Amino acid sequence: MTDGTTWLADRQSIAFGGYHVVSARGISPQELATRLAATLLYEAEHVVVPVGDHTGTSLLELMDDYGDVGLRLGSVGDWSYAVAYGGWQGEFGPVAPVSRDGAHVCLLEYEEENGKPVPPRFAAFHDGLLLAAFNMHLDASWGYEGIEGEPGTVAVLHDRLTAAGLPAPERDRSDVHRAALGVVEEFFGLSLPRDPIVSGMLPAVLLEPA
């Protein structure tokens, strides 16, 4: 029995501000961190600086500035994962390069405190190619709706979302968020261990200018 991913739809499920989680199959947690550092939208090149094992709270306390970005790393089954902390909102570029050399990569992201509001989103890539991406509110609340990506994957995912009763504009958005997470969790075989991420100790790194 695994924890799945639907718990991410809980209010402040990981930390204030929402969540930014990248899962990858085919690379180690350390390699995942290195590839994510290369996607930061800063002028300076960034490197991965290990800072030992931390809870989410202690990693945030370690950071000098909320604008800094840190990651806590782990693995579950054959998936590595990286959970972002600090000022990650809008700081990461496209995830496609992280999936190079045959890796499978899934992005789960929600800027929960963004007042616009920005819906939660999901994207999956393999070897640099987009398999599927969509707004998990499944509406036009952020200028787009529907699923983008590889036609075969999009068709199957669309059918599974439909079977789950989505889109459902009359339902509470948090319920829709949870249901959409459940669909991608099952389809892509995703899971995140809730207790280690929320309250446990995990290896942590800071992404700092080289």
TASUL-V741842 format. One record per residue. RES is the residue in one small letter. SS is DSSP state (hx for helix, st for strand, lp for the rest). PHI is phi in whole degrees, -180 to 180 (999 if undefined). PSI is psi in radians with two decimals (999 if undefined). Layout:
# TASUL-V741842
RES	SS	PHI	PSI
RES	SS	PHI	PSI
This chain:
# TASUL-V741842
m	lp	999	2.19
t	lp	-113	2.99
d	lp	-84	-0.19
g	lp	63	-2.63
t	lp	-132	-0.12
t	hx	-64	-0.38
w	hx	-65	-0.31
l	hx	-62	-0.37
a	hx	-77	-0.14
d	lp	-66	2.66
r	lp	-60	2.23
q	lp	47	0.90
s	lp	-61	-0.59
i	lp	-116	-0.86
a	lp	-160	2.90
f	lp	-60	2.39
g	lp	104	-0.21
g	st	110	-2.75
y	st	-140	2.61
h	st	-139	1.82
v	st	-124	2.29
v	st	-119	2.18
s	st	-109	2.50
a	st	-142	2.39
r	st	-114	2.24
g	lp	110	-0.09
i	lp	-139	2.74
s	lp	-77	2.84
p	hx	-57	-0.67
q	hx	-67	-0.71
e	hx	-68	-0.64
l	hx	-59	-0.78
a	hx	-61	-0.73
t	hx	-63	-0.75
r	hx	-68	-0.64
l	hx	-67	-0.65
a	hx	-59	-0.61
a	lp	-72	-0.25
t	lp	-94	-0.08
l	st	-61	2.41
l	lp	-88	0.93
y	lp	-111	2.76
e	lp	-68	-0.65
a	lp	-83	2.56
e	lp	-68	2.48
h	st	-114	2.60
v	st	-123	2.83
v	st	-94	2.16
v	st	-116	1.87
p	st	-65	2.43
v	st	-129	0.36
g	st	86	-3.00
d	st	-84	2.41
h	st	-146	2.70
t	lp	-81	2.97
g	hx	-61	-0.71
t	hx	-65	-0.80
s	hx	-70	-0.53
l	hx	-67	-0.74
l	hx	-63	-0.67
e	hx	-66	-0.55
l	hx	-70	-0.54
m	lp	-68	2.43
d	lp	-72	-0.54
d	lp	-145	2.44
y	lp	-61	-0.38
g	lp	-70	-0.28
d	lp	-68	2.78
v	st	-123	2.28
g	st	-126	2.82
l	st	-131	2.45
r	st	-108	2.39
l	st	-119	2.61
g	st	-168	-3.03
s	st	-148	2.66
v	st	-147	2.14
g	lp	61	-2.31
d	lp	-98	0.27
w	st	-106	2.31
s	st	-89	2.73
y	st	-144	2.68
a	st	-134	2.20
v	st	-110	2.18
a	st	-89	2.56
y	st	-136	2.75
g	st	90	-2.52
g	lp	-92	1.02
w	lp	-77	-0.32
q	lp	-60	2.09
g	lp	75	0.12
e	lp	-96	-0.31
f	st	-96	2.40
g	lp	-84	-2.86
p	lp	-56	2.49
v	lp	-86	-0.29
a	hx	-49	-0.77
p	hx	-62	-0.41
v	hx	-65	-0.44
s	hx	-92	0.26
r	lp	-64	2.88
d	lp	59	0.62
g	lp	86	0.08
a	lp	-74	2.59
h	st	-101	2.27
v	st	-134	2.33
c	st	-124	2.35
l	st	-109	2.28
l	st	-123	2.13
e	st	-146	2.44
y	st	-150	2.01
e	st	-87	1.42
e	lp	-63	-0.57
e	lp	-97	0.10
n	lp	-71	2.16
g	lp	-79	0.08
k	lp	-73	-0.63
p	lp	-93	2.73
v	lp	-94	2.24
p	lp	-74	2.76
p	lp	-63	2.65
r	st	-139	2.72
f	st	-130	2.51
a	st	-149	2.50
a	st	-130	2.41
f	st	-134	2.68
h	st	-143	2.14
d	lp	54	0.71
g	lp	85	-0.06
l	st	-107	2.46
l	st	-76	2.14
l	st	-89	-0.80
a	st	-164	2.50
a	st	-151	2.40
f	st	-161	2.76
n	st	-77	2.10
m	lp	-75	-0.02
h	lp	-86	-0.22
l	lp	53	0.76
d	lp	-141	-3.00
a	lp	-98	0.48
s	lp	-69	-0.26
w	lp	-131	0.61
g	lp	84	0.00
y	lp	-153	2.75
e	lp	-150	2.95
g	lp	84	-3.09
i	st	-114	2.34
e	st	-105	2.71
g	st	138	-2.77
e	lp	-69	2.23
p	hx	-54	-0.75
g	hx	-64	-0.76
t	hx	-66	-0.74
v	hx	-61	-0.74
a	hx	-64	-0.80
v	hx	-68	-0.74
l	hx	-65	-0.70
h	hx	-59	-0.77
d	hx	-63	-0.70
r	hx	-70	-0.66
l	hx	-65	-0.72
t	hx	-63	-0.74
a	hx	-63	-0.45
a	lp	-86	0.09
g	lp	83	0.38
l	lp	-113	2.58
p	lp	-72	2.77
a	lp	-142	1.38
p	lp	-61	-0.35
e	lp	-84	-0.25
r	lp	-86	2.72
d	lp	-59	2.42
r	hx	-64	-0.55
s	hx	-66	-0.59
d	hx	-68	-0.71
v	hx	-64	-0.75
h	hx	-55	-0.87
r	hx	-64	-0.75
a	hx	-65	-0.71
a	hx	-65	-0.70
l	hx	-60	-0.71
g	hx	-62	-0.65
v	hx	-68	-0.83
v	hx	-70	-0.56
e	hx	-58	-0.84
e	hx	-71	-0.75
f	hx	-67	-0.73
f	hx	-99	-0.03
g	lp	70	0.65
l	lp	-89	2.58
s	lp	-157	2.57
l	lp	-132	2.26
p	lp	-75	1.91
r	hx	-63	-0.91
d	hx	-61	-0.83
p	hx	-60	-0.65
i	hx	-74	-0.76
v	hx	-78	-0.73
s	lp	-132	-0.08
g	lp	-93	-3.08
m	lp	-102	2.32
l	st	-136	2.66
p	st	-58	2.37
a	st	-128	2.65
v	st	-139	2.69
l	st	-107	2.56
l	st	-101	1.84
e	st	-121	2.67
p	st	-58	2.43
a	lp	-66	999
